[in-house]
Amino acid sequence: MSGFFDLPSDLGQSWPGLVGLHLREALLPVLAGLLVSLPVAQLCVRFRWIYPPVLGIATVLYAIPSLAFFVVLIDYFGQSETTVMIPLALYSLVVLVPAIVDGVRSVPPETLAAAQAMGFGAVRRYFQVQLPLAVPAIIAGLRVATVSSISLVSVGMLIGNQGALGNMLYAAQTYGRPALAVNAVLTIGVLGMLADAALVLLRHLLTPWMPRKGAGR
């Protein structure tokens, strides 16, 4: 097992260090994508005509291969984390914007009418009524975006980005140590499952009103 965790010195990080950097490069883009998606989704709900073009643009961006994105951005940001994280943030939009729009639109009209009757303005209704009720849909989008981002970060090793677990795949080939590749694949898979489980737990904490499986038995 020692060879499983002993990394070549030229990676510049220990195994826990690589795990931490991998999570940073994967989760920060999703957070950025969420912060962008919230106001964009509100505009799409308020002005329905802009939703198709916004979704179309996000879909076109998602269709661009990550490696092609890296090649374009590397001239501006070099072989850095930024070059890897910008495409991941853009990819998250194609999942998060529809999830938020669908969640907000699913809020019953009578709930909105009640909020308006209580004096809630448009912004207050969005943040205190619509978004909380849309949490299940938003978390569902975040689960997809997060697991996808954790997986795609490893592609950054193709441009020489140091830090993410994908570099272990390159080291496995360079040094003839297949155990490093197994380590990277298993670690990425476990990180994806743990992140997904954390988001499910977050959904339960944020939606105490939702029925639970087995409730009432």
C-alpha positions as CSV (number, residue, x, y, z in Angstrom):
1,M,0.0,0.0,0.0
2,S,3.0,2.3,0.4
3,G,3.4,2.7,-3.3
4,F,-0.3,3.5,-3.5
5,F,0.1,6.8,-1.7
6,D,3.8,7.6,-2.3
7,L,3.8,10.2,-5.0
8,P,6.7,11.3,-7.2
9,S,8.4,14.4,-5.8
10,D,7.9,16.4,-9.0
11,L,4.1,16.6,-8.3
12,G,4.9,19.0,-5.6
13,Q,2.1,17.8,-3.3
14,S,1.3,15.0,-0.9
15,W,-1.9,12.9,-1.5
16,P,-4.0,14.9,1.0
17,G,-2.7,18.1,-0.6
18,L,-3.8,16.9,-4.1
19,V,-7.2,16.0,-2.7
20,G,-7.6,19.5,-1.3
21,L,-6.5,21.2,-4.5
22,H,-8.7,19.0,-6.6
23,L,-11.8,19.9,-4.4
24,R,-10.9,23.6,-4.7
25,E,-10.6,23.5,-8.4
26,A,-13.9,21.6,-8.7
27,L,-16.1,23.3,-6.1
28,L,-15.1,27.0,-6.7
29,P,-16.4,26.9,-10.3
30,V,-19.7,25.4,-9.2
31,L,-20.0,28.1,-6.5
32,A,-19.3,30.8,-9.2
33,G,-21.7,29.2,-11.5
34,L,-24.4,29.3,-8.8
35,L,-23.8,32.9,-8.1
36,V,-24.2,33.8,-11.8
37,S,-27.1,31.5,-12.3
38,L,-29.3,33.0,-9.5
39,P,-29.7,36.5,-11.1
40,V,-29.8,35.0,-14.7
41,A,-32.5,32.6,-13.7
42,Q,-34.5,35.4,-12.1
43,L,-34.3,37.4,-15.4
44,C,-35.4,34.3,-17.3
45,V,-38.4,33.9,-15.0
46,R,-39.4,37.6,-15.1
47,F,-38.8,37.9,-18.9
48,R,-39.7,34.6,-20.4
49,W,-38.6,35.5,-23.8
50,I,-34.9,35.6,-22.8
51,Y,-34.9,32.0,-21.4
52,P,-34.5,30.2,-24.8
53,P,-31.5,32.3,-26.0
54,V,-29.9,32.1,-22.6
55,L,-30.3,28.3,-22.5
56,G,-29.1,28.1,-26.1
57,I,-25.9,30.0,-25.3
58,A,-25.3,27.8,-22.2
59,T,-25.8,24.7,-24.3
60,V,-23.4,25.8,-27.0
61,L,-20.8,26.5,-24.3
62,Y,-21.3,23.1,-22.8
63,A,-20.8,21.5,-26.2
64,I,-17.3,22.9,-26.5
65,P,-14.8,20.3,-25.4
66,S,-13.0,21.2,-22.3
67,L,-9.6,20.7,-23.9
68,A,-10.5,23.3,-26.6
69,F,-11.5,25.7,-23.9
70,F,-8.1,25.2,-22.2
71,V,-6.2,25.8,-25.3
72,V,-7.9,29.1,-25.9
73,L,-7.6,30.3,-22.3
74,I,-4.0,29.2,-21.8
75,D,-2.8,32.1,-23.8
76,Y,-4.5,34.5,-21.3
77,F,-4.1,32.7,-18.0
78,G,-1.2,30.2,-18.6
79,Q,-1.1,26.7,-17.1
80,S,-3.0,27.8,-14.0
81,E,-6.0,26.9,-12.0
82,T,-8.0,29.7,-13.6
83,T,-7.6,28.1,-17.0
84,V,-9.2,25.0,-15.7
85,M,-11.9,26.6,-13.5
86,I,-13.4,29.1,-16.0
87,P,-14.7,26.3,-18.4
88,L,-16.1,24.4,-15.4
89,A,-18.0,27.4,-14.2
90,L,-19.5,27.9,-17.6
91,Y,-20.4,24.3,-17.9
92,S,-22.3,24.5,-14.6
93,L,-24.6,27.1,-16.1
94,V,-26.3,24.7,-18.5
95,V,-27.4,22.6,-15.4
96,L,-28.0,25.3,-12.8
97,V,-29.9,27.9,-14.8
98,P,-32.7,25.4,-15.9
99,A,-32.8,23.9,-12.4
100,I,-33.4,27.2,-10.8
101,V,-35.8,28.4,-13.4
102,D,-37.9,25.2,-13.1
103,G,-37.8,25.3,-9.3
104,V,-38.9,29.0,-9.2
105,R,-41.6,28.5,-11.7
106,S,-43.0,25.5,-9.7
107,V,-43.9,27.8,-6.8
108,P,-47.7,27.8,-6.5
109,P,-49.3,31.1,-7.7
110,E,-51.4,31.3,-4.5
111,T,-48.1,31.3,-2.5
112,L,-46.8,34.2,-4.5
113,A,-50.2,36.0,-4.2
114,A,-50.1,35.6,-0.4
115,A,-46.5,36.9,-0.3
116,Q,-47.5,39.9,-2.4
117,A,-50.5,40.6,-0.1
118,M,-48.1,40.6,2.8
119,G,-46.2,43.4,1.2
120,F,-43.3,41.4,-0.3
121,G,-41.6,43.1,-3.3
122,A,-40.3,41.3,-6.2
123,V,-36.7,40.9,-4.9
124,R,-37.9,39.9,-1.4
125,R,-40.4,37.3,-2.9
126,Y,-37.5,35.8,-5.0
127,F,-35.1,35.4,-2.1
128,Q,-37.5,34.7,0.8
129,V,-40.3,32.7,-1.0
130,Q,-39.4,31.4,-4.4
131,L,-35.8,30.3,-3.8
132,P,-36.5,28.5,-0.5
133,L,-39.3,26.6,-2.2
134,A,-37.1,25.9,-5.2
135,V,-34.3,24.3,-3.0
136,P,-35.0,20.7,-4.1
137,A,-34.7,21.6,-7.8
138,I,-31.6,23.7,-7.1
139,I,-29.9,21.0,-5.1
140,A,-30.7,18.5,-7.8
141,G,-28.9,20.8,-10.3
142,L,-26.0,21.3,-7.9
143,R,-25.6,17.5,-7.5
144,V,-25.1,17.1,-11.2
145,A,-22.9,20.1,-11.6
146,T,-20.7,19.2,-8.7
147,V,-20.1,15.6,-9.6
148,S,-19.4,16.6,-13.2
149,S,-16.9,19.2,-12.1
150,I,-15.1,16.8,-9.8
151,S,-14.6,14.5,-12.7
152,L,-13.7,17.1,-15.3
153,V,-11.0,18.7,-13.2
154,S,-8.7,15.8,-13.9
155,V,-8.6,16.8,-17.6
156,G,-6.5,19.8,-16.5
157,M,-3.5,17.6,-16.4
158,L,-3.4,17.6,-20.2
159,I,-2.3,21.3,-20.1
160,G,0.2,20.7,-17.3
161,N,-2.0,22.2,-14.5
162,Q,-0.3,21.1,-11.3
163,G,-2.4,20.2,-8.3
164,A,-5.4,18.2,-9.2
165,L,-5.6,14.4,-9.0
166,G,-5.5,14.1,-12.7
167,N,-1.7,14.6,-12.5
168,M,-1.5,11.2,-10.8
169,L,-2.8,9.7,-14.0
170,Y,0.0,11.3,-15.9
171,A,2.6,10.3,-13.3
172,A,1.2,6.7,-13.5
173,Q,2.1,6.6,-17.2
174,T,5.4,8.4,-16.9
175,Y,6.8,6.3,-14.1
176,G,5.1,3.0,-15.0
177,R,3.1,2.9,-11.7
178,P,-0.4,1.8,-12.4
179,A,-1.2,2.0,-8.7
180,L,-1.2,5.8,-9.0
181,A,-3.9,5.7,-11.7
182,V,-6.0,3.4,-9.6
183,N,-5.5,5.7,-6.6
184,A,-6.6,8.8,-8.7
185,V,-9.7,7.1,-10.2
186,L,-10.9,5.7,-6.8
187,T,-10.3,9.0,-5.1
188,I,-12.1,11.0,-7.7
189,G,-15.0,8.5,-7.5
190,V,-15.2,8.7,-3.7
191,L,-15.0,12.5,-3.7
192,G,-17.9,12.6,-6.1
193,M,-20.0,10.3,-3.9
194,L,-19.2,12.2,-0.7
195,A,-20.0,15.6,-2.4
196,D,-23.3,14.1,-3.6
197,A,-24.2,12.8,-0.2
198,A,-23.3,16.2,1.4
199,L,-25.7,17.9,-1.0
200,V,-28.5,15.4,-0.2
201,L,-27.9,16.1,3.5
202,L,-28.0,19.9,2.8
203,R,-31.3,19.5,1.0
204,H,-32.8,17.7,4.0
205,L,-31.6,20.4,6.4
206,L,-33.0,23.2,4.2
207,T,-36.3,21.6,3.5
208,P,-37.7,20.3,6.8
209,W,-41.2,20.6,5.5
210,M,-40.7,17.9,2.8
211,P,-41.9,14.4,3.5
212,R,-39.2,11.8,4.3
213,K,-39.1,8.3,3.2
214,G,-40.7,6.1,5.8
215,A,-42.3,9.0,7.6
216,G,-45.6,8.2,9.1
217,R,-45.0,4.5,9.3
